[in-house]
Structures are given as C-alpha cells and as structure tokens.
Amino acid sequence: MNAPQDRLAILDAHMMTTYARSPVVFVRGSGCTLWDDQGNPYLDLVAGIATCSLGHAHPVIVEALAEQSKRLIHLSNLYYSEPQAALAAWLTAHSAGDRAFFCNSGAEANEGALKLVRKYSHRIDGHKTPMVITAEQSFHGRTLATVTATGQTKYQQGFDPLMPGFEHVSLNDCAALSERVAAIAASPSARLAAIMLEPVQGEGGVTPASKDFLSCARRLCDQHDALLVFDEIQCGMGRTGSLWAYEQLGVEPDIFTSAKGLGGGVPVAALLAKEHCSIFGPGDHGSTFGGNPLACHVALAVCQVIGSAQFLTAVTERGNELRAGLLDLCRQFPALYSGVRGKGLLLGVTIRDDVPVTSKEVVQAAFRERLLVIGAGPKVIRIVPPLIISSMDIQDALARLSAASAALSATTT
Ligand SMILES: Cc1ncc(COP(=O)(O)O)c(C=O)c1O
C-alpha cells in the first residue's frame, strides 16, 4: 500500500532532508480523506498539522481561490488592498486585537510579535535589555528568535548562538513565573518586556495552560508594564471550540498570533495587537507576500465559516465525542495509554511512561490502518482533524486507532 522506495528516493533526490516523511505520496483530498498515488484512501486526523480547518477541497475555499485569482493575486504592500482591509476588520471585530499585521507563517507572526514587544519595551526604558519569558515545552517556530523562544532544547541544538533576551519557566507554575519576573525586575540592566504563552501547548505535548497560570501572567505583565502575548497559531481559529482559545480562559492578551487554520491551507498568518501596543511605524516591519489579496480573500471566507456560533458548537460537540472515544480507547488498552488531554479538536492521548512504546510507533501503526495522526513529543499522540469532521468519521478513526493499538499491543507485550 505504500509508495515503492525508488519512487520516494526520486521525489527526495533534490530536497534537503529536513523532514522524516511517511512513505506515501498524496495526490488529492476531500473532506477528511486523502488519496495516495495508488488510489488508496486515508482518514486524515492531521489536517496539515491543524491547518486544513475546513478539510480538503472545501467548496468555500475553492470558490474564494478561483474568484480572487481571476481578480488580483498579488499586490505590494506599497498600495491598499480591499481583501486585506476586510480580513483585518473581521479579525479585529472578533477578537481582543485592534490592529493587524499580515505575514505568511506562524514563525513569522511570532517573530513580528517579538519585534513589537522589543520596540514597546525600548520606548519605556531604552537602556534596559527587553526580556521575554516563555514556557518550557512551548513551540513558537523555527526562525532564530522563535526557536530561542521555544522552550525545547532539541529544536535549538546546532544553532548557537541563540538570541539574547529569553528565559523559560515551567508551564502552570505561577510561583516559578513570579520568581523569574522578580529576578528580572531586580536587575539594573534588564526589564520584563513580555510573557509569551500558548493557551494550549500543541507541539510540546497538547498541554493546556491553566486559568490560574494565565491570570498570574496577566497580573505580572500589568504590574511591570509588560505585554502578554498569546501564540494561538495551533490552538486558535476555532480549534478548541471557541474562535480563540483564550476566550475560554478569561484572560485577554495584549498581542496574539494566528496562522495554520486561518487560511484553511493557504499560507497566511496574522499578528494582532491592542491599540496601545500597535506601535510599528512605516518601515519598522514588512513582508512582500504578507497579506496579499489572494491569501486574505481566502482567509476571510474561512473566518466567516469558522466564526459562526453553529460551527463552533459543532467543534465542541465533535471534540466531546472524540474525547469520549479516546477515553474508551484508554480503558480498552490500559497497558498502553494513560489518558487524554487537550481541548475541542486539539487532543492528545498519552502513552504510559512505563511501557517502551513511543508516539512514533503508534503513528506508524495507525498509518498501517490508513489513519493519519501525529506525535507531540515522544509520548503523546496528537489528534487535530479538520474541524468539519463528522461523527461517522470520528467513529471510523476510533475503530482504526483501536485496531492499530491492538496490533501494537500484540507485538510489544
Ligand atoms: C504554537 C505554534 N507556534 C508557532 C508555530 C510555527 O508555525 P509555522 O510552522 O507556520 O512557522 C507552530 C507550528 O507548529 C505552532 O504550533
């Protein structure tokens, strides 16, 4: 069922080997199904890693792409564009942000947020080094600044020197966070510029930040005239059942970033900030492709679908169904799995620490059942399907995951 090795070698021949790919070539998709080049269907619970929010070939996206591509695909940011303004208006009307900057990827949006944070800090006290605190196990991207912000050394190894001005604390540990903030405040040469957090950590293990921890971060930022930044790149755009994950946590950021699901698969990302910290001036930041008419027109169409109360309620309902099914799976395989965590349709199944099974092995076993899931660290299976997933597809996915788990249990015990 997999693509022959020589075919894969040809496809890899001129590529840098930055990805450990599964042995399959996908050629088309529809809804939650992907077909390989041999005509085999796979059930897709990866969705381009939480990106194809409306699934594959959704008519709204297809139509928006066709419509805008006939009108105007690209325009320099030296000129005004209606799709960009319309997307900014929609996003600011539906979030805590007052102003938007558009770019093309999550890392770029976070990079923009970090530049904005530093500029804000320099305005307050230009003599002090702006410090940004992020969480251990966080993931914020692969550029030099965002990989430094990322609280996982495995992504940083080999890329020294990293950027100055970053520290990491344990997630959900308010005492540790307060201690770091106090230490920075006591320094004659540094000041707290920002605390940057994912409301639900994705890549690092599908771990939700607690309400208490986010309130603590908010309070500390307010006390020190620092900015609270939420990275909603994976957990935002409806994924947790509300448009933004922070809405369920009762804490508003000063700045937040969105990407992945925003364009439903078309590359587009946004940095949003409240008015008081929207302090970029002409020349401070920019992007050739950022916010081009094609990407913005599609993203607006995606937002209009995802932003409806009915759609978000369905995400919560499907999330509850999936969670219940995954808990059943844990009960069915108590020697393999220890629990389920996450929110809405950003869920993780944890593998018991005391069994020598890795998430990679479960992902491979699922792949043999033609089910796509991914890992989030060595011990968590991450499940981030298209948000349009049906109850039937959920039941099908659970049956395949059960078969994969049974096969894995048979070989490991
Ligand atoms: C929370 C979070 N931030 C940032 C990024 C980086 O996004 P991109 O890969 O689009 O640069 C990711 C990607 O997985 C992410 O999950």
The ligand as an SDF file (V2000), in Angstrom:
LIG
                    3D

 16 16  0  0  0  0  0  0  0  0999 V2000
    2.0360   27.1720   18.5940 C   0  0  0  0  0  0  0  0  0  0  0  0
    2.8490   27.3080   17.3410 C   0  0  0  0  0  0  0  0  0  0  0  0
    3.5290   28.4400   17.1320 N   0  0  0  0  0  0  0  0  0  0  0  0
    4.2520   28.6120   16.0140 C   0  0  0  0  0  0  0  0  0  0  0  0
    4.3550   27.6340   15.0570 C   0  0  0  0  0  0  0  0  0  0  0  0
    5.1700   27.8600   13.8180 C   0  0  0  0  0  0  0  0  0  0  0  0
    4.3250   27.9640   12.7070 O   0  0  0  0  0  0  0  0  0  0  0  0
    4.9080   27.7900   11.2310 P   0  0  0  0  0  0  0  0  0  0  0  0
    5.3030   26.3690   11.0700 O   0  0  0  0  0  0  0  0  0  0  0  0
    3.7480   28.1850   10.3490 O   0  0  0  0  0  0  0  0  0  0  0  0
    6.0490   28.7260   11.1060 O   0  0  0  0  0  0  0  0  0  0  0  0
    3.6770   26.4250   15.2540 C   0  0  0  0  0  0  0  0  0  0  0  0
    3.7930   25.3280   14.2750 C   0  0  0  0  0  0  0  0  0  0  0  0
    3.5930   24.1790   14.5750 O   0  0  0  0  0  0  0  0  0  0  0  0
    2.9020   26.2590   16.4270 C   0  0  0  0  0  0  0  0  0  0  0  0
    2.2430   25.1210   16.6540 O   0  0  0  0  0  0  0  0  0  0  0  0
  1  2  1  0
  2  3  1  0
  2 15  2  0
  3  4  2  0
  4  5  1  0
  5  6  1  0
  5 12  2  0
  6  7  1  0
  7  8  1  0
  8  9  2  0
  8 10  1  0
  8 11  1  0
 12 13  1  0
 12 15  1  0
 13 14  2  0
 15 16  1  0
M  END
$$$$
